[in-house]
Amino acid sequence: MSIASLGFVALFVFPAIDHRFGWSSVPPYAAIAGDVLVALGWMIIFFVFQENTFTSATIEVAADQKVIATGPYAIVRHPMYSGSLLYLLGMPIALGSWWGLFVILLMMPTGLWRLFDEEKFLNKNLAGYTEYAQKVRYRLVPYLW
C-alpha cells in the first residue's frame, strides 16, 4: 500500500511538473475524455461499495463474510480495481499530461501483485470464492482478463 500511495501522489506531482516544463500538449477534448474516465471509475467504485459492504482497503475476511456475485461482481472479480484503473488512467490525461501515464506503468506491477495476492488469500480463506472465480472468469477487464 505504501508503494501504491507513492504512485498515487506521483499521479498529481508528475503532471504538475509536466505542465511546468511544457512536455505534453493535451488537447481539450482529450482532457475532457480524461475527466469522463475519472468520473466513470469513481461511479464503478461507488457501485462496488453499494453492492459489497465487506469492501475494504485491507485484504481480510470478516467472520460473517460471504462471496458477492451480483452487481459489478457478476462481471469481473475485482470491480473496485477496474474502477480504480479507469480513474487512474484518466487522471494524468485530465490534468493535461501524456507523460503522467508513465506513472501508471510504474504502478502496475504493484497492483497486479496485490490482485494475485488477494485472489490467493480469498481462495484459501473465503468459502465459495473458488467456485465464484470459476463462474466469473474475468479478473479486471470484461472479455479480456
C-alpha positions in Angstrom: 0.0 0.0 0.0 2.9 2.4 0.6 4.2 1.9 -2.9 0.6 2.4 -4.3 0.3 5.6 -2.2 3.5 7.0 -3.5 2.3 6.2 -7.1 -1.0 8.0 -6.4 0.9 11.1 -5.2 3.1 10.9 -8.3 0.0 11.0 -10.4 -0.5 14.5 -9.2 3.1 15.7 -9.0 4.3 14.4 -12.3 1.6 16.1 -14.4 2.3 19.3 -12.5 6.0 19.1 -13.4 4.9 18.2 -17.0 2.8 21.3 -17.1 5.6 23.5 -15.7 8.1 22.4 -18.3 5.5 22.0 -21.2 6.4 18.4 -22.0 2.8 17.5 -23.2 0.3 19.1 -25.4 -3.0 17.6 -24.4 -6.0 18.9 -26.5 -9.1 20.0 -24.5 -11.2 17.1 -25.9 -8.6 14.6 -24.5 -8.7 16.3 -21.1 -12.4 16.1 -21.1 -12.2 12.4 -22.0 -9.8 12.0 -19.0 -12.5 13.7 -16.8 -15.0 11.2 -18.1 -12.7 8.2 -17.3 -12.2 9.6 -13.7 -16.0 10.0 -13.2 -16.7 6.6 -14.7 -14.1 5.0 -12.4 -15.5 6.6 -9.3 -19.0 5.6 -10.3 -17.9 2.0 -10.6 -16.3 2.2 -7.2 -19.5 3.7 -5.8 -21.5 0.7 -7.1 -18.9 -1.7 -5.6 -19.3 -0.1 -2.1 -23.1 -0.2 -2.6 -23.1 -3.9 -3.5 -20.4 -5.2 -1.1 -20.5 -4.0 2.5 -17.3 -6.0 3.1 -15.3 -3.9 0.7 -12.0 -2.8 2.4 -8.6 -1.4 1.5 -7.2 -4.2 3.7 -7.2 -7.8 2.4 -9.2 -9.6 5.0 -12.2 -11.8 5.6 -14.8 -11.0 8.2 -16.4 -13.7 10.2 -19.8 -13.4 8.5 -18.4 -12.5 5.1 -19.8 -14.2 2.0 -19.0 -14.1 -1.7 -20.7 -11.3 -3.5 -21.6 -12.4 -7.1 -24.1 -9.7 -8.0 -23.9 -6.2 -9.5 -20.4 -5.4 -10.7 -19.1 -8.6 -9.2 -21.1 -10.6 -11.8 -19.0 -9.0 -14.5 -15.4 -9.1 -13.0 -14.0 -10.5 -9.8 -12.3 -7.2 -8.8 -14.5 -4.4 -9.9 -13.0 -1.9 -7.5 -9.7 -2.4 -9.1 -11.4 -2.0 -12.5 -12.9 1.3 -11.4 -9.6 2.4 -9.9 -7.8 1.6 -13.2 -10.2 3.8 -15.1 -9.8 6.8 -12.8 -6.0 6.3 -12.5 -5.7 6.3 -16.3 -8.0 9.3 -16.6 -6.2 11.5 -14.0 -3.0 12.4 -15.9 -4.9 13.0 -19.1 -7.5 15.2 -17.3 -4.5 17.1 -15.8 -3.0 17.6 -19.3 -0.1 15.2 -19.1 0.6 12.4 -21.5 3.8 11.7 -19.6 1.8 11.1 -16.4 0.6 7.9 -18.0 4.2 6.6 -17.4 3.4 6.6 -13.7 0.6 4.1 -14.3 3.1 1.7 -15.9 5.3 2.0 -12.8 2.3 1.3 -10.6 1.0 -1.7 -12.5 3.3 -4.4 -11.0 2.3 -3.4 -7.5 -1.4 -3.5 -8.5 -1.1 -6.9 -10.2 0.9 -8.3 -7.2 -1.9 -7.1 -4.9 -4.6 -8.6 -7.1 -2.9 -12.0 -7.3 -2.2 -12.0 -3.6 -5.8 -11.1 -2.8 -7.1 -13.9 -5.0 -4.8 -16.4 -3.3 -5.9 -15.2 0.1 -9.6 -15.3 -0.9 -9.3 -18.8 -2.4 -7.8 -20.0 0.8 -10.0 -18.1 3.4 -13.4 -17.3 1.8 -15.8 -20.1 1.4 -17.2 -20.3 -2.1 -14.6 -18.0 -3.7 -13.1 -20.8 -5.8 -16.4 -21.6 -7.3 -17.1 -17.9 -7.9 -13.8 -17.5 -9.7 -14.7 -20.4 -12.0 -18.0 -18.8 -12.8 -16.8 -15.2 -13.2 -13.8 -15.7 -15.5 -12.5 -12.1 -15.8 -10.5 -10.5 -13.1 -10.3 -6.9 -14.1 -11.4 -6.2 -17.7 -14.5 -7.9 -19.1 -13.9 -10.2 -22.0 -10.2 -9.5 -21.8 -8.7 -10.5 -18.5 
